[in-house]
Amino acid sequence: MDAKTQKAELTRAAIIGAALDVAAADGLESITLQAVADRVGLSKSGVFSRAGSREALQKAVIEEYGRSFLAQVFVPAMQQPKGLPRLNEIVRRWIARTRDVEAFTGCIYIAGAFELDDRSGELRDLLHTEITRWRAALRRTVLQAIEAGHLPVGTPADQLVAEIYSMLMGLLHDVRFLRDPQAPHRTEASWARLVKSYQTA
């Protein structure tokens, strides 16, 4: 990679990072070329030439958030054995990310879902795809825990995934809105109790 190409990629990364900051603070619809240009010290046309239209930039933010989320939560958990150890690690990392990152910046998945739930179009479709992909990965991990004998045969995977997702949405509410420092500990306890309820069902 030559120096010019490397610089262009770094500039584009900075643009997407700035757009992600805008979205985290004020929502996906708050992203404009001008708002991002002001943050990175470029002209509006400079942002457009590197990142494309406003909609292209919004899509890039959703995709970048998804990459970051998977890199911090899902990918490291793959080092754990299949089954409940892996599922536990995913939930542990998700709680930690919510506590350490999203408590201060917000969650594009959750906030974006509320922002776009009554709309149609490519942006909503992309966010829906990203969230559905994440939930599918969770579901596969639950099924692996059943196959490994860590959870009983007949455990309703979709139900457990929905309960995990709801639990983390509640955590985000409590750490971000209520600013409750004990919320992560309660969520960890809720997860332990939830797993036990399935194991003893």
N, C-alpha and C positions, 0 to 999 in steps of 0.2 A: 504494500500500500504506500503510495507516494504521499509526501507531506501535504499536498493540496487536498487530496481525498480525505486524509485523516483529519485535517482541520474542518472540512465540510461536515464530516460525520460527527465530530465533537460539537460543532455548532448546532447541528440538528438535534443532537442529544440534549443540549442545553435548552433549546426551544421547547422540546417535549417535556423536559423537566419543569420548565417555567409554566407551561400549560397545565401540567399535573398539579402544581401548586395552586394555580388559579381555580381549578376544578375542585380541589380539596377544600379550599376556603369558601367558595361561592357557588359551586355546582358546575356541571358540564356546560350548561347553557351560558355561563358567564365567560366562557373562553371566546375571545375574539383575537384576531391577528394583531390589533393595536394594543390590547392589554398585554399580550405576550411580548410584543416588540418593546414595550416600555420596560418590561422586566429584564430583558436580555441586552438592551442597548442597541437594538437594530431598528431599521426602518420597517414599516409595515410590509413593503414590497420585499425586503430582505427576508422576512419571516415566510412570506408566501413562496419565494423562490426555493426555499429549503424544505418547507413542510407542506406546501400546498394550501388548499382552501381551508376555511374555518372548519368545515365538516371533516376534512381529512385530518386536521389537527385534533379534533375531538375523538375521532376513531383511533388515532395514534396514542392518545392518552389512555383510552380504555385498554388497548393492547399492551401498553407499557405497564399499566397497573397490574394487569393479569400476569405478565411475565415476572414482575417483582413479587407478587403474592405467591405464585407457585415456587419461585426460587427460595423464598424465605420459609414457606410453610410445608409444601408438599415434597419438593425434591430432596431436602435433607432427611426427611422421614423415610425415604426409600432405603436408607442405610440400615433400618431396623428390619427384623424378620417379618415376613408377611403375617397378617392377622392382627390380633389385638395390640401387640407391641407397636406396630406401624400406625394403627389407628390412634392409639394413645399419644404417640409422638406428634401426629398431625394436629390433634386437638390441643396438645400442650403448646405447640408452636403457634397455633392460631390465637390462643389466649394471650401468649406473650406478645405477639405482634399487635393485637388489639390494645393491650395495656401500654406498650412502649412506643407505638407508632400512631395507630389510628385514633387513640384517645386524644391526640393533639392535632392530627391532620384530617381525620375523617376517613370514611371508607367509600371508595368510588362505587364498589358493587352495591352496597346497601343504599347510600344516598342517591346514586344514579338510578337505582330501581324505583325509588319513590318519585324521583324527578321525572322519569320517562314512562311511568306506568300507564298513564292515560294518553300516550301519544303513539303514533305509528311512524315507521320510517327505518332507514338503514342504521341509524345510531342506536335506536332501541333494539333492533334485531341483533346488532353486534354485541351489545351488553347482555342481551338474553342468551346469546350463544356462549359467551364467556362464563356466565354464571352457571348455565346448564352443564358446561364442560367440567367446571369445578365440582358441582354436585355429583356428576357421573363418576368422577375420580374418587370421591368420598364413598359412593355406593359400591364401587369395585373393591375398595378397601374393606368395607363391611362384609361383602360376600367372601372375601379371602379369609376374614376372621371366622366366618361360619364354616368354610371348607377346612380350616385348620382345627376346628373343634373348640375354638375359644369362645364362640357364641353358639347357642343351641340351633339345631336345624329348625327351620321355620321362622327364625328371626326375620321380621319384616324390614328389609333393608331400606326401603323408601321411607318408612316411618322413622327409623333411627336417624337417617340423614336429615329429615325435616326437623327432628328434635335437636340435633346438633346445631343446625343452622339457626333455629330459633334461639337456642341458648347463647350463641355468639352475638346475635342481634341484640339480645337483652344486655349482654356484657357491654357492647358498644354504647348503648343508651346510658348505662349506669356510670361508665368511666368518662364518657364525653359530656353528657348533659348534667348528670348528678355530681360528677367529679368525685365519685366514691372510691377511695383507695382500697377498700376491702372487696370491691366487686370481683376482681380476678380470683381471689381466694374462694369466694362463694361459687364462682363458676367452676373452678376445679372440683369443689365438693359436689356440685350438681352433676358434673360429668362422672365422677366416681360412683355416685348413687345411681345414675342412669345406666351405666354399664352393669352394675350389680343387679339391677332390676331385670335386665335382659338375661343375665346368666342364671338367675334363679327362677325365671318364668316357667 
